[in-house]
Amino acid sequence: QVQLQESGGGSVQSGGSLRLSCAVSGYPYSSGCVGWFRQAPGKEREGVAGIYRDGTTAYADSVKGRFTISQNNARNTVFLQMNSLKPEDTGMYYCVADCSIVAGAIWMTFGFGYWGQGTQVTVSS
């Protein structure tokens, strides 16, 4: 059984930093990636960052240069370091497993894959 548990969300001022963690259990890391999606109020969910077992990463254009995704050696925890946060980064952040990186974008196939419960990130101006 795949389980994803996020932590590390919170409220910060614009320009601040947060580090999200996702504890991953039961995911075989066979062909998919582990990553982060976010959803702002009134907007669709968007892929923020993804990482494959071999360390290949991808980022949404809106976060490139500010966010860094990484994983520990045991590959049971994935991190998202978020720097230079902006109000538009506000939203619910979800850890996902079995994502795909296609043309530099992070995708989840509808009806497939795994999602965590989410952690709220709020950036005030």
QUIWOUR-V30853 format. One record per pair of residues at least 12 apart in sequence whose ideal C-beta (glycine too) atoms are under 10 Angstrom apart, sorted by the first residue. I is the first residue (numbers start at 1). J is the second residue. D is the distance in Angstrom with one decimal. If there is no record, write none. Layout:
# QUIWOUR-V30853
i = <I	I>
j = <J	J>
d = <D	D>
This chain:
# QUIWOUR-V30853
i = <1	1	1	1	2	2	2	2	2	2	2	2	2	2	2	3	3	3	3	3	3	3	3	4	4	4	4	4	4	4	4	4	4	4	4	4	4	4	4	4	5	5	5	5	5	5	5	5	5	5	6	6	6	6	6	6	6	6	6	6	6	6	6	6	6	6	6	7	7	7	7	7	7	7	7	7	8	8	8	8	8	8	8	8	8	8	9	9	9	9	9	9	9	9	9	9	10	10	10	10	10	11	11	11	11	11	11	12	12	12	12	12	12	12	12	13	13	13	13	13	13	14	14	14	14	14	14	14	14	14	15	15	15	15	15	15	16	16	16	16	16	16	16	17	17	17	17	17	17	18	18	18	18	18	18	18	18	18	18	18	18	19	19	19	19	19	19	19	20	20	20	20	20	20	20	20	20	20	20	20	20	20	21	21	21	21	21	21	21	22	22	22	22	22	22	22	22	22	22	22	22	22	22	22	22	22	23	23	23	23	23	24	24	24	24	24	24	24	24	24	24	24	25	25	25	26	26	26	27	27	27	27	27	27	28	28	28	29	29	29	29	29	29	29	29	30	30	31	31	31	31	32	32	32	32	32	32	32	32	32	32	32	32	32	32	33	33	33	33	33	33	33	33	33	33	33	33	33	33	33	33	33	33	33	33	33	33	34	34	34	34	34	34	34	34	34	34	34	34	34	34	34	34	35	35	35	35	35	35	35	35	35	35	35	35	35	35	35	35	35	35	35	35	35	35	35	35	36	36	36	36	36	36	36	36	36	36	36	36	36	36	36	36	36	36	36	36	36	37	37	37	37	37	37	37	37	37	37	37	37	37	37	37	37	38	38	38	38	38	38	38	38	38	38	38	38	38	39	39	39	39	39	40	40	40	40	40	40	40	41	41	41	43	43	45	45	45	45	45	45	46	46	46	46	46	46	47	47	47	47	47	47	47	47	47	47	47	48	48	48	48	48	48	48	48	48	48	48	48	48	49	49	49	49	49	49	49	49	49	49	49	49	49	49	50	50	50	50	50	50	50	50	50	50	50	51	51	51	51	51	51	51	51	51	51	51	52	52	52	52	53	53	55	55	55	55	56	57	57	57	57	57	58	58	58	58	58	58	58	58	58	59	59	59	59	60	60	60	61	61	62	62	62	63	63	63	63	63	63	63	64	65	65	66	66	66	66	66	66	66	67	67	67	67	67	67	67	68	68	68	68	69	69	69	78	78	78	80	80	80	80	82	82	85	85	85	85	86	86	87	87	87	87	88	88	89	89	89	90	90	90	90	90	90	91	91	91	91	91	92	92	92	92	92	92	93	93	93	93	93	94	94	94	94	94	94	94	95	95	95	95	95	95	96	96	96	96	96	97	97	97	97	98	98	98	98	99	99	99	100	100>
j = <25	26	27	114	24	25	26	27	28	97	98	113	114	115	116	23	24	25	26	27	97	114	116	22	23	24	25	26	27	34	78	94	95	96	97	114	115	116	117	118	21	22	23	24	25	77	95	116	117	119	20	21	22	23	36	78	80	92	93	94	95	115	116	117	118	119	120	19	20	21	22	23	77	95	116	119	20	21	22	79	80	81	82	93	119	121	21	82	91	92	93	118	119	120	121	122	119	120	121	122	123	90	120	121	122	123	124	82	85	89	90	121	122	123	124	85	87	122	123	124	125	84	85	86	87	88	89	123	124	125	83	84	85	86	123	125	82	83	84	85	86	123	124	66	81	82	83	84	85	67	80	81	82	83	85	89	93	119	121	122	123	68	70	79	80	81	82	83	36	48	49	67	69	78	79	80	81	82	93	95	119	121	72	77	78	79	80	95	119	34	35	36	69	71	76	77	78	79	80	93	94	95	96	97	116	119	76	77	78	95	116	71	72	74	75	76	77	78	95	97	114	116	76	77	97	76	97	114	75	76	97	98	113	114	53	97	98	52	53	54	71	75	76	97	98	53	98	52	53	98	100	50	52	53	96	97	98	99	100	101	108	109	112	113	114	47	49	50	51	52	53	54	56	57	58	69	78	96	97	98	99	100	101	106	107	108	113	49	50	51	52	53	69	71	75	77	78	95	96	97	98	99	114	47	48	49	50	51	52	57	58	59	69	78	80	94	95	96	97	98	99	100	101	106	107	108	113	48	49	50	51	59	60	63	67	69	78	79	80	82	93	94	95	96	99	106	116	119	49	50	60	91	92	93	94	95	96	99	106	107	108	115	116	118	60	62	63	80	89	90	91	92	93	94	118	119	121	91	92	93	94	118	87	88	89	90	91	92	121	90	91	92	88	91	91	92	94	96	108	115	60	62	63	91	105	106	59	60	96	99	100	101	102	105	106	107	108	60	62	63	67	69	80	82	89	91	93	94	96	106	63	64	67	68	69	70	78	79	80	81	82	99	101	106	69	78	96	99	100	101	104	105	106	107	108	68	69	70	71	75	78	79	80	99	101	106	71	99	100	101	71	75	69	70	71	75	101	69	70	71	101	106	99	100	101	102	103	104	105	106	107	101	104	105	106	104	105	106	104	105	86	88	89	80	82	83	84	85	86	89	104	83	84	81	82	83	84	85	86	89	80	81	82	83	84	85	89	80	81	82	83	81	82	106	95	96	97	93	95	119	121	121	123	121	122	123	124	123	125	122	123	124	125	123	125	121	122	123	120	121	122	123	124	125	118	120	121	122	123	117	118	119	120	121	122	116	118	119	120	121	108	114	115	116	117	118	119	114	115	116	117	118	119	108	113	114	115	116	113	114	115	116	112	113	114	115	112	113	114	112	113>
d = <8.1	5.1	9.8	9.6	7.8	7.2	4.3	4.8	8.7	5.9	8.1	9.1	4.5	9.7	9.9	7.7	7.7	4.7	5.8	8.5	9.4	8.2	8.3	5.7	7.2	5.9	8.0	9.2	7.9	8.2	8.8	8.3	4.4	7.3	6.0	5.9	6.9	3.6	8.1	9.9	8.5	6.8	4.4	8.3	8.2	9.7	7.7	6.2	7.6	9.3	6.3	7.0	5.2	8.1	8.6	9.6	9.3	9.5	6.7	7.2	4.9	10.0	4.8	6.8	6.4	4.1	9.8	9.4	7.2	5.0	7.9	7.6	9.9	9.6	9.7	6.4	4.2	5.1	8.9	8.4	8.1	9.8	9.2	8.8	6.4	8.8	9.9	10.0	9.9	8.3	6.4	8.3	3.4	4.9	5.0	8.2	8.4	7.8	7.1	7.4	9.9	9.2	8.3	8.1	4.3	7.7	6.8	8.9	5.8	9.4	9.9	8.0	7.5	5.8	7.5	8.2	9.5	10.0	7.2	5.5	7.7	8.7	6.5	6.0	6.0	9.7	9.1	5.8	6.7	5.0	8.8	6.1	6.7	8.2	8.8	9.7	8.8	8.3	8.4	5.3	10.0	7.3	9.2	9.3	7.3	6.2	4.7	7.7	6.6	10.0	8.4	8.2	4.9	8.7	6.7	9.0	9.2	9.5	6.2	9.7	8.6	9.5	10.0	6.2	7.1	5.2	7.1	9.4	6.9	9.7	9.9	9.5	9.4	8.7	6.8	4.2	8.1	7.0	5.9	7.8	6.3	7.6	9.6	5.9	7.4	5.6	8.0	8.7	9.0	7.1	9.0	7.5	9.8	9.3	9.5	6.7	4.6	7.6	7.8	9.3	9.1	3.5	8.7	8.7	6.3	8.9	6.7	5.7	8.6	8.5	8.9	8.5	9.8	9.5	7.3	5.3	6.7	6.2	7.5	6.4	9.0	9.1	6.6	9.9	9.9	9.8	8.9	8.8	8.8	8.9	4.6	7.3	9.9	6.9	9.5	9.5	9.4	8.1	4.5	9.7	9.5	6.1	9.8	8.3	9.2	8.5	8.5	8.7	8.9	8.2	8.6	9.0	8.0	9.1	9.0	6.6	3.6	5.8	6.5	9.4	9.2	9.4	9.1	7.1	9.2	9.8	9.4	4.2	5.8	4.7	8.0	9.9	7.8	8.6	8.1	9.4	9.5	8.4	8.0	7.7	4.6	6.7	5.8	7.3	9.4	9.8	9.9	9.7	7.1	6.0	8.2	8.6	8.6	7.1	8.2	9.7	4.9	7.2	7.0	5.0	8.2	7.1	9.1	6.5	7.1	5.5	3.3	6.4	9.4	8.8	8.1	9.6	6.8	7.5	8.6	9.3	7.6	5.4	8.1	9.7	4.8	9.5	8.2	5.2	9.5	8.5	9.9	4.5	5.1	7.6	9.4	9.8	9.5	9.4	8.4	6.9	7.9	9.7	5.1	9.5	5.8	6.8	6.1	7.0	9.2	8.1	9.4	9.8	9.1	9.3	9.6	9.3	9.0	7.4	4.7	8.3	5.6	8.2	7.4	9.9	6.9	7.8	9.6	9.0	8.9	9.9	9.2	9.7	7.7	8.8	4.3	6.6	4.8	7.0	8.9	10.0	7.5	5.3	5.1	8.3	7.3	8.1	10.0	7.5	8.5	6.1	4.0	8.1	9.8	8.1	7.4	8.9	9.9	7.6	8.9	8.7	7.3	9.4	8.2	9.4	6.2	8.2	9.8	8.8	9.2	8.4	8.9	6.1	8.2	7.0	9.4	8.7	10.0	6.1	2.9	6.3	7.2	5.3	8.2	5.8	6.7	8.3	7.2	9.0	9.0	9.3	7.3	9.2	9.7	7.0	6.8	9.4	5.8	7.9	4.0	9.6	9.1	10.0	6.1	9.8	9.5	9.8	9.7	6.7	7.0	9.4	8.1	5.1	7.9	5.1	9.9	8.8	4.0	8.5	9.5	10.0	4.9	7.1	5.8	9.4	6.5	9.5	9.6	9.3	8.7	9.5	9.4	9.3	9.5	7.0	8.3	6.5	9.9	8.6	7.7	10.0	6.9	5.5	8.3	9.6	8.0	9.6	9.4	9.7	4.3	8.9	9.1	5.4	6.9	5.7	9.9	9.8	8.0	9.3	8.1	9.0	7.3	7.2	8.4	8.9	8.9	7.5	8.2	9.2	7.7	9.8	9.6	9.8	9.5	7.5	9.6	8.9	8.2	9.1	6.8	5.3	4.6	7.6	8.2	8.4	6.2	6.7	5.1	7.3	9.0	9.2	8.7	7.4	4.5	8.3	7.9	7.9	10.0	9.7	6.7	9.7	8.9	7.3	8.5	10.0	9.6	7.4	9.1	7.7	9.6	4.5	9.6	6.1	8.5	8.9	5.0	6.8	4.9	7.8	9.9	6.4	9.1	5.1	8.6	6.3	5.2	5.0	8.3	10.0	9.2	7.8	6.3	8.6	9.3	9.3	4.4	7.2	5.6	7.7	10.0	8.9	6.4	5.4	7.6	5.4	9.4	10.0	5.4	5.5	7.8	4.7	8.1	8.6	7.5	4.0	8.8	8.2	8.3	5.7	6.0	6.5	5.5	7.3	6.3	4.3	8.2	8.6	6.5	3.9	5.9	9.8	9.7	6.3	9.3	9.9	9.0>
